[in-house]
């Protein structure tokens, strides 16, 4: 059951992050899920040691959801920097 929650929460977090970063038109639902799940892992790596906050994407909590969104935004920011460096 945890994987189903991770996919749903990851998809919503990735979608919200892509809306914030203006990348919604270039991403499909698969990439929204991937960005949300990887963003959650990245967010937990950042928030855990620095802020002492831990959230899990496998069981729904507001803290975990917010960490997933912030991590996905950071991930998309890194992707934007890498893509901008290659294209121009």
N, C-alpha and C positions, 0 to 999 in steps of 0.2 A: 504494500500500500504506500510505502514511503516514496517509491520511485514515481508513482502516479502523481503524488503531491508535488514532488520535485519538478516534474515535467510541466505541470499546470502553473505552479508558482514561478518557475523559470521562464515560461513563455510570457506570462503577464509582466514580470520584471523586465525581460528583454524588450518587450513591446513598449513599455513605458520609457525605458532608457532610450530606445530608438526614436521615440517621439521627442524627447528632450534634446537629443543630439541631432535632430533633423535628418535621420537616416531611415525613416520609416518606409519611404518609397523604394529603397534599394534592398530591403530585407524581407524575406518571407517568414512564414511561421516557424519553419525549421531553424533558421538562423536566429530568430528571436528566442527560441528555447535554448539553443546552444549558448548564446550570449548571456542569457539569464542565469543558466547553471554555472558557467565559467565565471561570470560576474559575481555570483554568490560565493564561490570558492575564493575568488580574489578579495571580495569584501570581507570575508571572515579572516583571511590572512592579514588584512590591513587593520580591521577593527579589533581583532583579538588581542594582539600584543600592544598596540598603541593606546587603545581606549579601554581595554578590559571588557569589551562587549563581545558576546558570542551568540550567534544565531544559527539555527539549523534550517536548511531548506526542506529537509525530509519530514519535518512536522511543522505545520503552519503556526507562525507567530508573527506578530507585527514587527518585532525587532528583526527577525530573520528576513522578512520581506523587505524592510527598508535597507538592510545591509545588502541584499541582493540587488536592489535598484541602484544603490550608490556604486557597488562593485561593477555592475553592468555599464553604468555611465563612465566610470574610469576606464574600463576595457574599451568601450567605443571611442573614448578620447585618445587612447593609445593607438587604436586602429586608424583613426583619422590622421594622427601625426605621421604614422608609417606610410599611409597611402599618399598623403600630400607630399612627402619626401620623394616617393617614387615617380609620381606623375609629373611633378614640376622640376 
